[in-house]
């Protein structure tokens, strides 16, 4: 069916839906690459490594060193821990609330752009189906105008229209897989932040009670 046809010819066969899906595919791939790079950079330091080194500094009252250490680590855990230490140094009332707010901020940053993947995964199939329906309508309309045509003509028109559905699935499946994968990673980051929050708050509260 695609013999002797260029990429633009194939797009024209699927109608405007294929152009929309092409743009959606490019957007989806861009978001996936950006989030993979972001999460990879923020996963270099493990929870145990970071918390153990940080706890050692806090226990020795080396708060400035602890803040500097947090600044060198590209991780949501570091931002949460730094917020708690700064709140402790500045004698803020509730250190836990300060760190909880930071967890919400960091979670929102981690979730940024992932909704695009979820949306594309949901609507791409429907865009493809809509393009297929329009293609079938167009094929039967052309046959009715010509006043002739057998089953081969109908099948040819339908097969061209189904390109849009295939393209919709091609865009939706990777987007859904990536969205679910990133959601699991974000959950892991949240668990790490909450663990760090618990450890830092516990150490700082002991110092306050002394």
C-alpha positions in Angstrom: 0.0 0.0 0.0 2.9 2.3 0.7 5.0 1.3 -2.3 6.3 4.3 -4.2 4.9 6.8 -1.7 6.8 9.4 0.3 6.3 10.2 3.9 4.2 13.2 3.0 2.1 11.1 0.7 1.4 8.7 3.7 0.4 11.6 5.9 -2.0 12.9 3.2 -3.5 9.4 3.0 -4.4 9.6 6.7 -5.7 13.2 6.5 -5.2 16.0 9.1 -5.4 13.5 12.0 -1.9 12.1 11.0 -0.4 15.6 11.1 -1.9 16.1 14.6 -0.6 12.7 15.7 2.8 13.4 14.2 3.1 16.6 16.3 1.8 14.6 19.3 4.5 12.0 18.8 7.2 14.6 18.6 5.9 16.3 21.8 5.7 12.9 23.6 9.2 11.9 22.7 10.5 15.3 23.8 8.8 15.1 27.2 10.0 11.5 27.7 13.6 12.4 27.0 13.4 15.5 29.3 11.9 13.6 32.2 14.3 10.7 31.8 17.3 13.1 31.9 15.8 14.9 34.9 15.0 11.7 36.9 18.4 10.2 36.1 20.2 13.3 37.4 18.1 13.3 40.6 18.7 9.6 41.3 22.5 9.5 41.4 22.5 9.7 45.2 20.8 6.9 47.1 18.6 7.5 50.1 20.9 5.7 52.5 24.0 7.5 51.3 22.5 10.9 51.6 20.6 10.5 54.9 23.5 8.8 56.7 26.0 11.6 55.7 23.5 14.3 56.5 22.6 12.9 59.9 26.2 12.6 60.9 26.7 16.3 60.2 23.6 17.4 62.0 24.4 15.3 65.1 27.7 17.0 65.3 26.0 20.4 65.1 27.7 21.2 61.7 24.6 22.9 60.3 26.4 25.1 57.8 28.2 22.0 56.5 24.9 20.2 56.3 23.3 23.0 54.3 26.3 23.2 51.9 26.1 19.4 51.5 22.4 19.7 50.6 23.3 22.3 48.0 25.8 19.9 46.3 23.2 17.1 45.9 20.7 17.3 43.1 17.8 15.5 44.7 14.4 16.4 46.2 15.6 14.9 49.4 18.3 17.6 49.7 15.8 20.4 49.3 13.6 19.0 52.0 16.4 18.5 54.4 17.8 21.9 53.7 14.5 23.5 54.4 14.3 21.7 57.8 17.9 22.7 58.8 17.4 26.3 57.8 14.1 26.5 59.7 15.9 25.1 62.8 18.7 27.6 62.5 16.3 30.5 62.2 14.2 29.2 65.1 11.0 28.8 63.2 8.1 27.4 65.1 7.3 24.1 63.3 10.2 22.5 61.4 7.9 19.7 60.3 5.4 21.9 58.5 8.3 23.7 56.7 9.6 20.4 55.3 6.1 19.2 54.5 5.5 22.3 52.4 8.8 21.6 50.6 7.8 18.0 49.9 4.6 19.3 48.2 6.7 21.8 46.1 9.2 19.2 45.1 6.4 16.7 44.2 4.8 19.3 42.0 8.1 19.9 40.2 8.6 16.1 39.7 5.1 15.8 38.2 5.6 18.7 35.8 5.1 17.7 32.1 4.0 14.2 33.1 0.3 15.2 32.6 1.1 15.8 28.9 2.0 12.2 28.5 -1.2 11.1 30.3 -3.2 13.3 28.1 -1.6 12.2 24.9 -2.0 8.6 25.9 -5.7 9.1 26.5 -6.6 11.2 23.4 -4.3 9.9 20.7 -6.4 6.8 20.1 -9.5 8.9 19.8 -7.9 11.3 17.4 -6.8 8.3 15.3 -10.3 6.8 15.4 -11.8 10.1 14.4 -9.4 10.4 11.5 -10.4 6.8 10.5 -14.1 7.6 10.6 -13.6 10.7 8.5 -11.4 8.7 6.0 -14.1 6.1 5.6 -16.8 8.7 5.1 -14.6 10.4 2.5 -14.0 7.0 0.7 -17.7 6.2 0.5 -18.4 9.7 -0.6 -15.9 9.5 -3.4 -17.3 6.1 -4.5 -20.9 7.6 -4.6 -19.7 10.5 -6.7 -18.0 8.2 -9.2 -21.1 6.0 -9.4 -19.1 2.8 -9.5 -16.7 0.8 -7.5 -16.3 -2.7 -6.2 -15.2 -4.2 -3.0 -11.5 -3.6 -3.9 -12.2 0.2 -4.0 -14.0 0.1 -0.7 -11.2 -1.9 0.9 -8.6 0.4 -0.5 -10.3 3.4 1.0 -10.9 1.8 4.4 -7.2 0.6 4.6 -6.0 4.1 3.9 -8.4 5.4 6.6 -7.1 2.9 9.2 -3.7 4.4 9.0 -4.9 7.1 11.4 -6.0 4.5 14.0 -2.6 2.7 13.7 -0.8 6.1 14.2 -3.0 6.9 17.2 -2.0 3.6 18.8 1.7 4.2 17.9 1.5 7.5 19.8 -0.7 6.4 22.7 1.1 3.2 23.8 4.6 4.7 24.5 3.0 7.7 26.1 0.9 5.5 28.5 3.9 3.3 29.3 6.1 6.3 30.0 3.4 8.0 32.1 3.0 4.9 34.3 6.8 4.5 34.6 7.3 8.1 35.6 4.4 7.9 38.1 6.2 5.0 39.8 9.5 6.9 39.9 7.7 10.0 41.4 6.2 7.7 44.1 9.7 6.5 44.9 11.0 10.1 45.2 8.1 10.9 47.5 8.9 8.0 49.7 12.6 9.1 49.9 11.6 12.6 50.8 9.3 11.4 53.5 12.0 9.2 54.9 14.5 12.0 54.9 11.9 14.3 56.5 11.3 11.8 59.3 15.0 11.3 60.1 15.9 15.0 60.0 12.9 16.1 62.0 13.6 13.4 64.6 17.2 14.5 65.0 16.4 18.2 65.2 13.6 17.7 67.7 16.0 15.9 70.0 18.3 18.9 69.8 15.5 21.2 70.6 14.4 19.2 73.6 17.9 19.2 75.1 
